[in-house]
Amino acid sequence: MDSTKLWIKLMDIARKYWGCHQFPERSFFFRGYQFPVCARCTGIMIGYIVSIILLLCKVFFSWKLSAAFLLFMLIDAGLQYQFGVMSTNNRRLLSGMLFGIGFWELIACIIRSIIL
């Protein structure tokens, strides 16, 4: 499969299963190809991976810190949506990463509180 067909397939998968808007101005590019997901969704995916690694290494955050990580992205996205305050792709990436980490760490907090 050539790179263009692979790129089209990845874009379709991301749109269909991840639900990303894929706006070019809110996405990163590599060698002329747009990432299949926007900067914020890229960050969320990276955050999920980082969180899994942290959890496997038995690194746990408090529920308050996890919630703060979630709020950072919600505030960034909310300011952009509600008031037109433009975010940058780097800030979207960071807020997405924090959200991804905070999400799974918060799930881990809930599971630990049920089990312990």
N, C-alpha and C positions, 0 to 999 in steps of 0.2 A: 504494500500500500504506500503510495507516495505521500509526502508530507502535507500537501494540500488536502487530500482526501481524509487523512488522519485528523487534521485540524478541524475540518468540517464536521467530522464524526464527534470529536470532543466537544465542539460548540453545541451540537444538537443534544448530546447527553447532558451537558451542564444546564442547558435551558430546560430540558424536559424533566430531569430528576432532581436538580439542585434548586431550580426556580430563580436563577440569577438573571438580572436584567441585561447584563453583558454590554452596557454602554461603553463604547470605545474610549470616551474621555475619562471614564472612571475605571479603566483597566490598564494593566501593564502589558507591554509588548516584548517579545523575545524574537530576535532575528526576523522582524517584520510581521510576526504572527501575534495576534491578540490572545492573551490568556483566555481560556474557556470560561472563566468566571472573573468578576470584577475584583478590584483591589480588596474590598472589605470581605468578600467571600473567600478570596485567597487567604486572607489573614485568619478567618474562622477555621479554614481547613488546617492551616499551619498550627493554630492554637489547639485544635483537637489532637494533632500528632504530639505536640509538646506536652499536653496534659496527660496523654497516655504514658509517655516516657516518665513524667514526674510521678504518676501514680504507681507505675511499676517499680520505681526507685523509692517508693514509700515516702514521697514528699507531698504533704498535705497542707492546704491553706485553710484558714478559718472561713466560716460561712460569710462573715462580714467582708473579708477581702475578696472572696469570690463574687459576692454581690456587687462590690465596688467595680470589679472588672467588667461585669455585665453592664452596669450603669454607664461606664465610660463610653461604650459603643452606642448605647441608647441615647445618651446626651449628644454625642457627635452627630448621629443620624437625625435626631430630633431637631437640632438647631439647623441643620441643612434643609430638612423637609419643611419645617414650620416657618422659619425666618429667612431662608435663603442664604444662610451663612455657609459659604462654600468651604468644603473640606478639601484636603489634598489627598492624593493617592497614598502617600506615606502615612498620613494620619488615619486614613481608612484601613490600611494594612495593620497598623498598630492597634487600633480599636477592635478590629476583627480578631486579631490574635488574642488580645486580652479577653474578649468575649468567649472565644473558643476554649481558652484555659479556664476561665471562670465558670463556664457552663458545666464542664465535666468535674471540676473541683467541687462545685455546689452539689452535683449529683452524688459525688463521693461523700460529702458531709452528711447528706440525707441518709444514705445507706449506712454510714457508720453510726449515726444516731439511732437508727432502727435496730441494728445488730447489737450494739453495745449497751 
